[in-house]
Amino acid sequence: MVASLSIIIVDPSESLAKELGELARGAIGNGQVYYAKDGYEALFRMKYVVPSVMVTDLDLHKYYSGRKLIESVLRDKRLDSMGIIVMGASAGQEYCVNEVASGRIQFMRKPLDPGEFQRSLGRILSRSGSQTLEFTVRALSAGQTLFREGENAEFAFLVKSGKLMAYCERDGTRENLGEILPGEFVGEMAYIDGEPRSASVDALVDSELIEIPINNLDVIVFSKPAWSKALLKTLSKRLKMANGKRTS
């Protein structure tokens, strides 16, 4: 049982909020449980009290959605220490990849499952400084090169925002291999085959990428469901592109 913590539950359903409150009290012992019916009320309460964890749903009031509430929280430096549990399916993880990866945001598919609630809360509370040092965010300006064909690979990358292009040089001619978009990995082939970079990659627009050490990629990615899904999605895209070239 965890003590000296506080949780705010943001949901328009009074009955659901009460049931979640009971789960929260069972998890945090003598800690405080606060309630808010919508994003406006939640942000007003957080002006005076910063909870340890916020529990909410992406589908809140249409004029202030759960997504908007979460984005407001992430922008507020006062709330940097607060974890977030999002009820329902994990749709929307791509727009907050870094926070999901660091463990700050957890998605809870079964809101009233005590075991899942405890696990989500435990993952948030077990975050440590060492977790955030496993990867860093790297910014590229439009036209800047991420890496070049033939280089040894030390990192793989997950695109957080922007757009990049992979290409090869053949007999002085540049052959574009395809665009790399947010939510996709780049540089992952060096992790899979252990070979030097098989292509060069440039940023087409200003971009941000999560930089992950190759040696730790398997541990980090497969402990983050959103990243594991992104890696599989990227590999599937690469396979389809390769098959298309063979048949063209």
Sequence and secondary structure as in RCSB ss.txt:
>XXXX:A:sequence
MVASLSIIIVDPSESLAKELGELARGAIGNGQVYYAKDGYEALFRMKYVVPSVMVTDLDLHKYYSGRKLIESVLR
DKRLDSMGIIVMGASAGQEYCVNEVASGRIQFMRKPLDPGEFQRSLGRILSRSGSQTLEFTVRALSAGQTLFREG
ENAEFAFLVKSGKLMAYCERDGTRENLGEILPGEFVGEMAYIDGEPRSASVDALVDSELIEIPINNLDVIVFSKP
AWSKALLKTLSKRLKMANGKRTS
>XXXX:A:secstr
   S EEEEE S HHHHHHHHHHHHHHHTT EEEEESSHHHHHHHHTT   SEEEEESS  TTS HHHHHHHHHH
 GGGTT EEEEES  TTGGGGHHHHHHTSEEEESSTT HHHHHHHHHHHHT  HHHHTT EEEEE TT EEE TT
    EEEEEEES EEEEEEETTEEEEEEEE TT EESTHHHHH  S SSEEEESSSEEEEEEEGGGHHHHHTT H
HHHHHHHHHHHHHHHHHHHHHH 
